[in-house]
Amino acid sequence: MDAEQIKALDEQYVLHTYGRAPFVLERGEGVYVYDTEAKAYLDFVSGIAVNALGHCDKDVVAAIIDQAGRLDHVSNLYHTIPQAQLAQMLVEASFADKVYFCNSGGESVEAAIKFS
């Protein structure tokens, strides 16, 4: 599909609540994203949607593949090895005694209000 076909499909099936850029992103590498015409853009908004580590870093991709081969995602109702290890790393690298994992900014604000 070319960019115009993708944008038409998007227009037909996606509820628009904000304006979008006039190009279609196809891939990323490091700090750059590339559109369907192979034009490179410096990704200054990578923090949105939790992609603050760049695109397609080989170590990150390897870690994702490794974990996806074990367990994709489960609820916080269950203990998992990576979650316990990440919690330990965060506590040891910060001022905190414990961490709280949540799914969204809204949930984190709600938790902060409840904890305070």
N, C-alpha and C positions, 0 to 999 in steps of 0.2 A: 504494500500500500504506500502511496506517496503522501506527502504532508497534507495536501488538500483533502484527500479521502479520509485521513485520520481525523482532521479537524471537523469534517462533515459528520462523521460517525460520533464524535464527541458532542457536537451540537445537537444531534438527534437524541442521544441517550444520557447525557450528563446534565444534571441540574446546576446551572451556573449561578454562583453567589458572588463572584468577583471576576474581574477581567483577567485574561491570560495573555501571555506573550504570543506573537504571531507566528512562531516557529514550533516545530515538534522535536522534542529531545529524543534521541535514540540510544545514546550510550554515554558513559562517563569514564574518565581516566584521571586519577589524581585530583587536581583542583579545577579541571576542565570538564565541561559537558559538551556534547556534539549533537547538532541537529541532523535531520535526515538528509541535508545537503552537505554534510561533513564540515559545516562551519563550527569553529570552536568558540566557546564562551567561558570566561572565567567565572566559576561558580561562587558568587558572593552570598548565596542564601543556603548553603549546605547545612546550616544548623536547623533549618525547618525540616521537619519529618526525620529528625535524629540522624542525619548523615553528616556528621562533623569530622569524619576521618578521611574524607576524600572518596573518590570513586575507584572501585576495582583494585584496591591495594592487595597485593598478592597474599600477604599474611592474613588480612581480614577475610579474604575469599576462602583461603585454606581453612581458617577457623570456622567459618560458616558451613562449609562443606562437611567438615569433621563433625560438628555438632548436629547438623541436619541428618547425618547418618546414624545418629544415636537417639535424639529426641528433639522434635521441632519446637513445641511449645506446650506447656501445661500451666494450669492455674497455680496461684500461690498457695492453694490448699495442700500442695504436695511439696516435699523436700526434694531439692535437686542439688547435685554436686556443684555445677557452675554458680548457682545463686549463693550458696553458702561460701564458696571461695571468693566471689566478688564482694560479698558483704564484708568478709574479713579484710580484703584489700582496701576497701573504701574506709573502713574504720581505722585501720592502721595508718592510712595516709591522711587522716583528717582529725578534727577535734571531736568527732562524734563517738558515742559509745555503741550505738546501734544504727542501722539504716532501715528505711522503709521503702520497699519497691512498689511502685504503682504504675498505672497504664497511661496516664495522660496528665497534662497540666492542670485540668480541672480537678482531677482526683488528688493531685498533689496539694492544691490549694485547700480543698476540703480537709485533707489530712492535717495540714498545718494548722487550720482553725481548730480542729478537734484536739490536736496535741497541745496547743497553747491554752 
